[in-house]
Amino acid sequence: MLNVQYEDFDLAKEYASLKVRADNAGGIVMFVGLVRDLPDGLLQMTLEHYPQMTEKALANIIADAKQRWPLQAVRIIHRVGNLQPSDQIVFVGVASAHRAAAFSAAEFIMDYLKTQAPFWKKEKQTNNEQWVEAKDSDNQALEKWA
């Protein structure tokens, strides 16, 4: 289950949905990514995407995670549009019978989202605007899943 959306999301609602969809889960792991401010100040982060391409890529990562771990429910929400510092930008929720699978799958999904998902991010500061590339540390994190 995935959504790419402009609207914010409700953590309590997403947790309740995962709990209902999971069959006798032993644990639910949730991660929420926030827009960070920058040392020189971030006025706005803009996220762009191609809807069909993005949704297909996210569906593929969910399918890959389900092949690697015994997951009962997975939920990804990624926001697009104009966001401000401290806004919620991404939600990853994973339910499994065992916590280790839920933690690993959530980390795997986030590593993929940070490096491979087709989102384009632009940071706007007071006197600067720039497109953001994946960091070397994000690419290295992805390597452990190969």
Residue pairs with C-beta under 8 A, 6 or more apart in sequence:
1 21
1 62
1 73
1 74
1 75
1 76
2 55
2 58
2 59
2 62
2 75
2 76
2 77
2 78
3 9
3 76
3 77
3 78
4 49
4 51
4 54
4 55
4 58
4 77
4 78
4 79
4 80
5 77
5 78
5 79
5 80
6 79
6 80
6 81
7 79
8 79
8 87
8 88
9 77
9 79
9 88
9 91
11 30
11 32
11 91
14 30
14 75
14 77
14 91
14 93
15 28
15 30
15 93
17 75
18 25
18 28
18 30
18 73
18 75
18 93
18 94
18 95
19 25
19 28
19 95
21 72
21 73
21 95
22 28
22 72
22 73
22 95
22 96
23 72
24 72
24 97
25 72
25 73
25 95
25 96
25 97
26 96
26 97
26 98
26 99
27 95
27 96
27 98
27 99
27 102
28 93
28 94
28 95
28 102
29 93
29 94
29 95
29 99
29 102
29 103
29 105
29 106
30 91
30 92
30 93
30 94
30 106
31 90
31 91
31 92
31 93
31 106
31 110
32 88
32 90
32 91
33 88
33 89
33 90
33 91
33 110
34 86
34 87
34 88
34 89
35 42
35 45
35 83
35 84
35 85
35 86
35 87
35 89
36 42
36 85
37 85
37 86
38 123
38 125
40 125
40 126
40 128
41 125
41 126
42 84
42 85
42 123
42 124
42 125
43 124
43 125
43 126
44 82
44 83
44 84
44 123
44 124
45 82
45 83
45 84
45 89
45 121
45 122
45 123
45 124
46 81
46 82
46 83
46 121
46 122
46 124
47 78
47 79
47 80
47 81
47 83
47 89
47 119
47 120
47 121
48 80
48 119
48 120
48 122
49 80
49 118
49 119
49 120
50 118
53 118
54 78
54 117
54 118
54 119
57 116
57 117
57 118
58 76
58 78
58 113
58 117
61 76
61 109
61 112
61 113
61 116
61 117
62 74
62 76
62 109
64 108
64 112
65 71
65 74
65 94
65 105
65 108
65 109
66 74
68 104
68 105
68 108
69 96
69 101
69 102
69 104
69 105
70 96
70 97
70 98
70 101
71 94
71 95
71 96
71 101
71 102
71 105
72 95
72 96
72 97
73 93
73 94
73 95
74 93
74 94
74 95
74 105
74 109
75 91
75 92
75 93
75 94
76 90
76 91
76 92
76 93
76 109
76 113
77 90
77 91
78 89
78 90
78 91
78 113
78 117
78 119
79 87
79 88
79 89
79 90
80 119
83 89
90 110
90 113
92 106
92 109
92 110
92 113
93 106
94 101
94 102
94 105
94 106
94 109
95 102
96 102
96 105
108 145
111 138
111 141
111 142
111 144
111 145
112 142
112 145
113 119
114 134
114 138
114 141
114 142
115 134
115 138
115 139
115 141
115 142
116 142
120 131
121 131
121 132
122 129
122 130
122 131
122 132
123 129
123 130
123 132
